[in-house]
Amino acid sequence: MPAPLAKSAKLRRIQWMAVTFLTVAGFVNYIDRSALSIANSSIREEMALTPTEMGLLLSAFSLAYAFSQLPVGALIDRLGNRLVLGAGICFWSVAQLMCGMVNSFSQFMLARTVLGIGESPLFPAGAKVVSEWFTVRERGGPTGMFIASSCIAPCLAPPLLTAIMLAFGWRWMFVFTGIAGLLVGIGWYACYRNRNESSLQQSDVQHLAQHEELEQSSAKMTWREWRRLFAHRTTWGMLLGFAGVIYMVWLYLTWLPSYLEHDRGLSVAHAGWVVAIPYVFGALGMISAGQIADYLSRRNLPVITSRKWTVCIGLLGGALATVPAAYTPDLVWAMVLISIAMFFINLASAACWTMVSVIAPKRKVASVGSIQNFGGYLGGSFAPIITGWVVQTTGTYEGALVASGVIAVLGALAYALLVKEPIPALDQADRFSPSVAEHHS
């Protein structure tokens, strides 16, 4: 076997600058998402909002975020990470800042909707950045690192945002986090360059091309090709599988504090700190996913297979831990099982994103990632609604936790049965289309 090609110091700097920016942006992204729930009581009291109106504010973000995924991936593949992600960070940061200046429910709804639209490019763009700047067999580690921000931020957000709110008020909490995001967005656009905008040594070009199994092209993604992504079983397997992941993620994100108070008898103060424990394990799961996938691929397991079974193991592990957590009478054992579930379901989440960067050509990575994210967050949007209905009907969270376990198993089956082949650089039907073929000539 030939020795692996070394990379230059310049390429190393580009790689870690990109991953650092993505991680910081992910941290700010999830801090901004958490702000409304942290200030829930203060906002309702000052603005005289009903619980129903607060629920609408919470759902406005997730629905806008889900449906924005469909066009944003194609935009990233056409216009590049630097512009679309930089604009997205600034866009969502302005929306976050405006949340601190609203004077009515309708203004707040608009600001939350814009926040969801603005945050939509981050994870598809992150997958594309990793696919452009890392070889196929080393993409798991950096993907796990920046995806882990989605667990680290919810863990740190309660004490951080509560301290700002108590010191300056809930409006300034939104203003300060909005300004922080603007600085990150401006920094990204100033420092990052797309792969086709960067001058690399020939040895670095050869290094990045190692182990490529898909035909690559510099042509821009076309809307016809984007539509044809839905003709592949792989696309549907990733969409449905990720719905199983995000359903359980959002169940815990939106209902875990209430579950600990209602079913486990914790006070609000104690529940706030106990909630942080599972997110520590979730972050470990996300970081581990990339390392496991890269290790398996280095052991000559096909890169798609290494990611696929990591996803399935994560979904099944999350389900197997969640179901007994619903029925154990002991709080300590319940938290142990929930922490294990969070480890596995976030292992699956990160592995889904490592799959995106290896199963599609670079020019289609953001589009595939955004379609997967659309399925995930569309499915995840039902978790709070179904959980609320089950709790209202039965008076307990047991049925809701079991339902999430069943949905996770179905997600694993979708991934196992449908995700088998890479998405081709050029579909068979397009090979004889002059309009498309010109892009690849």
QUIMOLIN-V590544 format. One record per helix or strand. SS is the DSSP state (~ for helix, > for strand). FROM is the first residue (numbers start at 1). TO is the last residue. Records with the same first field share a line. If there is no record, write none. Layout:
SS->FROM-TO, FROM-TO
//
This chain:
~->9-38, 40-47, 51-79, 81-99, 105-119, 121-133, 136-147, 149-168, 170-191, 195-197, 202-208, 223-231, 233-262, 268-298, 303-327, 331-359, 362-394, 398-418, 428-430, 434-440
>->360-360, 423-423
//
